[in-house]
Amino acid sequence: MADKSSYNSNIHFGFAGFFVVITLGFVLLLMNVGLSLGLTFRIPTTKANLTLMGCLGEKNKAIASLPSYAATRIASNNDFMNHTMTTTVWNIEGCEMGIIGVQEGAPGFAIHISAK
C-alpha cells in the first residue's frame, strides 16, 4: 500500500485545467469566443521579458486572442525558459504559459485582456 503522505493530489485550476476547459471553455465555445489574459514586463538591464499568459475558448480563436509576441511562443524552445501547458478537449483549447526570453514586439510593460 502506498504511503499517503507522498501522494500528490493537487488539482490544477488554471486556464489549462481540465475542469476549467470543460466548463468555462465549453461556454466560450458555444459563444464562438476565445479569451486571453496576461501580463508582460521587461526584466531590468536586459532585452528579455517575463510573460505570463493564458487563453481559453474555441481552439482557433483562443490562440488568436493572444498577442503576437506570445502566440508564436507556445511550446517554443527559443527562450531562456518556456513553460507551456495546454489542454484540448474536442474544439476547446485551454493554454497557459510562462516565458522568460527576448520576445520581439513585446512592450516594456502590459496587461493583456482580449476576447475574439
C-alpha positions in Angstrom: 0.0 0.0 0.0 1.4 3.4 -1.0 2.3 5.9 1.7 -0.4 8.6 1.6 2.0 11.3 2.8 3.9 11.1 -0.5 0.8 11.1 -2.7 0.3 14.4 -4.6 -3.4 15.1 -5.1 -3.2 18.7 -6.3 -5.9 19.7 -8.8 -5.0 22.2 -11.4 -7.5 25.1 -11.9 -5.6 27.4 -14.3 -6.6 28.1 -17.9 -5.4 24.7 -18.9 -7.0 22.9 -16.0 -9.3 20.1 -17.2 -12.4 21.3 -15.3 -11.9 24.9 -16.4 -11.6 23.7 -20.1 -14.7 21.5 -19.8 -16.9 24.2 -18.1 -15.8 27.7 -19.0 -14.2 26.6 -22.2 -17.5 24.9 -23.3 -19.5 28.1 -22.6 -16.9 30.1 -24.6 -17.2 27.5 -27.4 -21.0 27.9 -27.6 -20.5 31.7 -27.9 -17.7 31.1 -30.5 -15.2 33.2 -28.5 -11.6 33.0 -27.4 -10.5 34.8 -24.3 -6.9 35.6 -23.2 -5.4 37.3 -20.1 -1.9 38.1 -19.3 0.9 40.2 -18.1 4.3 41.0 -19.5 7.2 43.2 -18.4 10.8 43.8 -19.3 13.4 42.4 -17.0 15.6 45.4 -16.0 19.1 45.7 -17.6 18.2 43.0 -20.2 16.4 42.8 -23.5 14.3 39.9 -22.1 10.7 39.9 -20.9 8.8 37.9 -18.4 5.4 37.0 -19.8 2.6 35.2 -18.1 -0.4 34.4 -20.4 -3.4 32.2 -20.5 -6.1 31.6 -23.2 -9.3 29.7 -23.3 -12.2 29.0 -25.7 -12.8 27.8 -29.2 -9.5 26.3 -30.4 -8.5 28.7 -33.2 -10.0 31.8 -31.5 -8.3 31.1 -28.1 -4.8 31.2 -29.7 -5.7 34.1 -32.0 -6.7 36.2 -28.9 -3.1 36.1 -27.6 -0.8 38.9 -28.6 1.5 38.1 -31.5 4.6 38.1 -29.3 3.1 35.4 -27.1 1.1 33.3 -29.7 4.3 32.4 -31.6 6.0 31.2 -28.4 3.6 28.4 -27.4 5.9 25.4 -26.6 8.8 27.2 -28.3 12.4 26.2 -27.5 13.8 29.6 -28.4 13.6 31.1 -25.0 15.6 31.0 -21.8 12.6 29.5 -20.1 9.3 28.5 -21.6 6.7 26.7 -19.5 3.6 25.9 -21.6 0.7 23.8 -20.6 -2.2 23.1 -23.0 -5.4 21.1 -22.6 -7.5 20.3 -25.7 -10.9 18.7 -25.5 -12.8 18.4 -28.8 -12.8 22.0 -30.2 -12.0 23.6 -26.8 -8.4 24.8 -26.0 -7.0 25.9 -22.7 -3.4 27.2 -22.6 -1.2 28.8 -20.1 2.4 29.9 -20.4 5.3 31.5 -18.6 8.1 32.8 -20.7 11.5 34.4 -19.9 13.4 35.5 -23.0 13.7 38.0 -25.8 10.3 38.5 -27.3 10.1 40.6 -30.5 7.3 43.2 -30.3 6.7 42.7 -26.6 6.1 46.0 -24.8 8.1 47.1 -21.7 5.0 46.6 -19.5 1.5 45.5 -20.5 -1.6 43.9 -19.0 -3.4 42.0 -21.8 -7.1 41.3 -21.8 -8.7 40.2 -25.1 -11.7 38.4 -26.4 -12.1 37.4 -30.1 
